[in-house]
C-alpha cells in the first residue's frame, strides 16, 4: 500500500469525513484521561477535529496539530500545522498527547521521541481507534469491502505490545469499549466514501464498492436502519 497516497487522500473529502466518521464513546475518553479535568492536551493528527471537539467539551485545553490544510480548516479553535515528528509546541508543555485514528500513520520511534519531548514528566500518550466489530459476520464482510480485500495494515491497533511506544514510556495499558452507530444504506455509502481506499480508487472501482455495500445490506440486514457495532481501543502510556 502507498501510505503517503492514502494518508494525503482525506483532504478533498474533509467535509464529508467530519460529518460521517464516528465519534468516540465518552466512557473511553474518561478512562483515557483518568477522570482528570482541565488538562493541556495535544490532539496529534487531529484530522477535522472530531476528537479535538470532544476533548474540549470535556473541559480540556486542546491544541490540534494536523498537516493537511483542508482537514485542518474544519477544526476551528487552536489548530496548528505540524505532524508526529514536528509538533509546534515547546518542551514539556502538555499533560496528554492524543491520536484519534492517526497513530498508524506515525513513523515509529521518531514520533515517540517527539511526543515524549512535548509531554511533561508523568504525561500520557493516548492513541485511540474506533474499530468495527468483525465478530459480526456481515461487519467482517463490510470491512473487506471498505478496505478493498487488502487486509489490515502491518500495524494492528487491536494487538499492540505493551512496549510499543518505546523506552521513554512505561508499559501501555489497553481498554476496549463496545458501542454502536445507527446507519442507513446511504450513510454507510457516505462512510465508505470517506475511506482512503475509496478516495484513491478510480471511478470504476468506486462504483463497484458502492454496489457491494448495497448488495451486502440487502442480503444481511434487510432493514431501513441498522446498528454498526464498534469496539473502541484505547491505549494509555505514561512518560517515564
HELIX and SHEET records of a PDB file:
HELIX    1   1 UNK A    3  UNK A    7  1                                   5    
HELIX    2   2 UNK A   11  UNK A   13  5                                   3    
HELIX    3   3 UNK A   14  UNK A   20  1                                   7    
HELIX    4   4 UNK A   26  UNK A   32  1                                   7    
HELIX    5   5 UNK A   50  UNK A   57  1                                   8    
HELIX    6   6 UNK A   69  UNK A   72  1                                   4    
HELIX    7   7 UNK A  103  UNK A  105  5                                   3    
HELIX    8   8 UNK A  109  UNK A  118  1                                  10    
HELIX    9   9 UNK A  137  UNK A  146  1                                  10    
HELIX   10  10 UNK A  185  UNK A  193  1                                   9    
HELIX   11  11 UNK A  196  UNK A  199  1                                   4    
HELIX   12  12 UNK A  203  UNK A  220  1                                  18    
SHEET    1   A 7 UNK A  79  UNK A  80  0                                        
SHEET    2   A 7 UNK A  61  UNK A  65  1                                        
SHEET    3   A 7 UNK A  40  UNK A  44  1                                        
SHEET    4   A 7 UNK A  94  UNK A 100  1                                        
SHEET    5   A 7 UNK A 119  UNK A 132  1                                        
SHEET    6   A 7 UNK A 226  UNK A 238 -1                                        
SHEET    7   A 7 UNK A 173  UNK A 183 -1                                        
END                                                                             
